Amino acid sequence: MNTKAQITEAMSTGIITVGPDTELTKVKDLFLRKNIHHIPVTNHRKLLGMISKTDLLYHMRGPIECRNRGDIGNKDLLEKYCAKDIMTERVGKLKSRDKIGDAVEVFRENFFHAIPIVDEDKLVGMITPIDLINYSVKSSTRTPQVVH
């Protein structure tokens, strides 16, 4: 894998996003229908935060005191809250001109599995370990160019 290539070589574009006031019922539906694990929360493409599938599942379990009494159901928790209520606001991000090696290092040193790619304060893509694997496979199967 060419770790010196720009991140645009491996990142995904056309990212599914939600707004800060999107109800969690819709967020849950997107996770299920699109088989994704991370959803950026944006306002006019400005990155506000991220929601992982784990964040949503944790929220759906509800506070321990409520689970013990059984007085709040998953549906109630999803209908009463929006994306902004459970998103992670402090998100590590990279720029499209950064190198693939930068993404590799971020994944190695941190415990998250998606990095938003932001240029001029706008979300332009996202990269995950799966994107890096796909890039690695694609780049290793390319026919070498012979220079005469």
C-alpha positions, 0 to 999 in steps of 0.5 A: 500500500502506498502510504504516501498517496493522498487520502482521496485515493482511498476515502469514501465519498457520497457519505450519508449524513444527518442533521442535528435535529434528526430523530434517533428513529431515523438514525436507527433506520439508516444504520439498519437499511444502509448497513453502515456503522458511522453517521456524520452529523452536519449542518450545510456540510459543516461537521458537527459530530459523529454517531456510531452504531455503538453510540446508538445502542448504548443510548437505547439501553437507557439509564441503569435506574430506568432499565431496572424499573422497566419504565422507559422503552427503546421506542421512547428513547428514540422518539424523545432524542435527536442526533445532537443529543448523542453525537460525539462532538470532538471528532478527529478529522483529516484533510483530503490532501493528507496522506493515507499513512496519516489515516493509518497512524490515527487508526493505530493510535486511537479507538475509533473506526471512521475518520471524517475528511474535512476541507475548508470546514466542509465534509468531503468524505470519510475513511475507515479501515475497510477503505484502507483494506480495499485500497490496499487490495486494489493497489496491489492488483494493479498491473505495474507500468513498464517504462521503456 
